[in-house]
Amino acid sequence: MPEQYLEANQSRVGPPRPYEQKLAGALTEIFASGTHELPAIITGLNTLGLNAPDGQPWDERRFRAEMRRLGE
């Protein structure tokens, strides 16, 4: 049986864009601080000054929609 493993970017169709890299870095920083609850993640993104794709501050609706879009 072949060894199973997770390839970190297995669902990508191309290299991450600068926006995606910045968002990933911000989320990594937020998670590394021990934050894991959605309201606190959103506060963290807004505190870091990273706006949602529409240029507005993050809220739960925008965050969920963006994660859904990026996961497609």
C-alpha positions in Angstrom: 0.0 0.0 0.0 1.5 3.4 -0.9 2.3 5.8 1.9 -0.4 8.4 2.3 0.5 12.0 2.7 -0.9 15.5 2.4 0.5 17.7 -0.2 -0.1 21.2 1.2 -1.2 22.8 -2.1 -2.8 19.7 -3.8 -5.9 21.6 -4.8 -4.1 24.5 -6.5 -4.2 24.9 -10.2 -1.3 27.4 -10.2 1.0 29.3 -7.9 -0.5 31.4 -5.2 -1.1 35.1 -6.1 0.4 37.8 -3.9 -3.0 38.4 -2.3 -3.3 34.7 -1.4 0.3 34.7 0.0 -0.5 37.8 2.2 -3.7 36.3 3.4 -2.0 33.0 4.2 0.8 34.8 6.1 -1.7 36.8 8.1 -3.7 33.7 9.0 -0.5 31.8 9.9 0.4 34.7 12.3 -3.1 34.7 13.8 -3.1 31.0 14.3 0.4 31.0 15.8 -0.8 33.4 18.4 -3.2 30.8 19.7 -6.3 32.3 18.0 -8.7 29.8 16.5 -12.2 31.1 16.9 -13.8 32.8 13.9 -14.6 36.2 15.6 -11.0 36.5 16.9 -9.6 35.5 13.5 -11.6 38.3 11.8 -10.5 40.7 14.5 -6.9 39.6 13.8 -7.2 40.2 10.1 -8.7 43.6 10.6 -6.0 44.5 13.2 -3.3 43.5 10.8 -4.8 45.9 8.3 -5.6 43.2 5.7 -8.9 44.1 4.1 -11.3 41.7 2.4 -11.2 41.4 -1.4 -13.8 44.1 -1.8 -11.7 46.5 0.2 -13.9 46.5 3.3 -13.0 45.2 6.7 -13.5 41.5 7.2 -16.7 40.2 8.8 -17.9 36.6 9.1 -19.9 36.7 5.9 -16.9 38.0 3.8 -14.5 35.6 5.5 -16.7 32.5 4.9 -17.3 33.6 1.2 -13.6 34.1 0.6 -12.6 30.8 2.1 -15.3 29.1 0.0 -14.0 30.8 -3.1 -10.4 29.9 -2.4 -11.3 26.3 -1.8 -13.0 25.8 -5.1 
